[in-house]
Amino acid sequence: MIETTNSNLLKEFYLRLCNLICIILFITTCSFGQTVEEDSVSVSDSIDYSDIEFNFYMLDFHYTNNKIKSKGSNPDITIPAFISDFTFLHKTGVKTGVMLTNYTNADTLSYDLDFLLGYQKDFFNNKLDVDLSYMYHNFTGMNDFKGLNYNHIVNVSSGFTYKMIYFYADATFHLDDKNYFLDLGYTSNIDFESILVKDDYLFILPTVSVTFGTDYWLYDIYEPYIENFLIPYLHYRGYPTYNLTTEDLVERYLQNQGLSTNTFSYQGIDFLLPITYGIGSVSASFSWMYYIPSDKLKAFGLKDQSGYIVSLSFIF
């Protein structure tokens, strides 16, 4: 019997990644006819797409010490993860990509696999941008790392640029269930050029976003929490729990806390501070993040969370 080690799991993970990149590279090259030109920016959110008259690929590698919103059934654990993202953007605005997330603390190989197809367009001299995309999502591995349970989502986002400030709205609709979410936020773009050498640059992008959404996903993601804490709590408070569905239990628990459920409501606020340094088409970044959940999510044990992301990005 061959012992499965973390090293073996990571080798298997990156072997899968290389195979996926080759497949996507072949499909997008055959479909659009790639023309490669060098670009001096390696952070997608900072690219002025209006001047791009060519196609390009983006390859990103990330490590996070705490994938904050993917808490699975245990809100107390931290979840480190390696995230690899490969995207092709055609000059017409059509884009496609694949993202693979490997959870390093899992006892068996556990990962998210996402495929994306979308389109983006700028208006009013690049003051307004609109992005529409579809994503297929699949999780394989230990349930503790599963997070929200879905396969198909549609995302619509739009942003408005005013001088150094970028305001945006991002809406996500789950096609498998009744969940949908809305993020509202802003980013300030602070940039410096030619710091050490001629073609280098430094971006600082402080970002704040507020999340609203439905809460039907609570019934699935926190099922162990419901069984181990919520039902005993209701028994202690004198509420009968027999013949009640999971939805009934959650609703009764939240009502007892003075909270509502099955509603579209405030869910939390995110703070993100990315600092990116790059030379030409290669960049590295460090991002600090902090998340404050709503009272409703805190009632399910979710706490204020902090973490960081280290990234390496390429454009070619």
Residue, then its C-alpha position, 0 to 999 in steps of 0.5 A: m500500500i502506497e502512503t498518501t502524503n501532502s507532497n504526493l497530493l500537491k504533485e497530483f494537484y499540479l499535474r491536474l493543473c498542467n493538464l487543464i492549462c494545456i486543454i484551455l490553451f488548445i481550445t482558446t487558440c483554435s477558437f480565436g487565433q492568438t496574437v501575443e503582444e507584451d503588456s506592461v500591467s499584470v493585475s487584471d483590475s488595473i488594465d485599461y482594456s480600451d487600448i488593447e487591440f490584441n489577445f492575451y493570456m493571464l496566469d496567476f498563482h496564489y497562496t492564502n493562509n485563510k480562505i475566509k468565506s469557505k468555512g464548510s461545517n466548522p467556522d472555527i478552522t482556518i483554511p489555507a489554500f493554493i489557487s491557480d487561475f488561467t484566463f484568456l481574454h480576446k480583444t473583442g471582450v470574450k474571455t474564458g478561464v479555469m481556476l483550481t483551488n487546492y485545500t492543503n490541510a485536507d487528509t485526502l485530495s480536496y479541491d474546487l474546479d471552476f470553468l468560466l466563460g464571459y464577455q466584458k465591454d467598456f462605455f463612455n470613454n472607459k468610465l463604465d464597464v460591464d461584465l457578464s459571465y457564466m461559471y461551472h463549479n465542482f468540488t471534490g474531496m472532504n466535506d469540511f472544505k466544501g463551502l457553498n454547494y452549487n454547480h452553475i452560477v451567472n455573474v453580472s458586474s459593473g463599475f464606474t471610474y472617477k479619477m482614482i476611485y472605482f465604484y462597482a456592483d457585483a451580482t451573483f445568481h446560483l442556478d441550482d438553488k434560490n441563493y443570490f448575492l450582491d457586493l457593493g464596493y469601491t477601490s482607490n487606485i494609487d500607483f507609482e511608475s519607474i521606481l527602481v528600473k524603467d519598466d517597473y510599477l507599484f499598485i496599492l488598491p485599498t478596497v471595501s465591499v459590503t455583501f448582501g444575499t439570501d441565506y438558504w445556503l445556511y441549511d446545507i453548510y452548517e448542518p453539523y452545527i445545527e445538529n450539535f448545537l442548534i437542536p440542543y439549544l432549542h431543547y434547552r429553551g423549551y422548543p419542540t424540534y421533532n417533525l421539523t425540517t432544517e429550514d424550520l429549525v433555522e428559522r426558529y433559532l434565528q427568530n429566538q435571536g431576534l433575526s430573520t431568515n429566508t430573506f435577502s439581507y446584509q451578510g458582511i463587510d470585506f476589507l482588502l489591501p493589495i500591494t502589487y509590484g511588477i516589471g513588464s508582464v510579471s508581478a507579485s503582490f501581497s494582500w491583507m484581508y479582513y472580514i466582518p460577518s453580520d449578526k445573522l452569520k455570527a449566530f451560526g458561529l462565524k467570527d471576524q476573520s483575517g488573512y493574507i494572499v500572496s500572488l504571482s502573475f504573468i501576462f503573455 
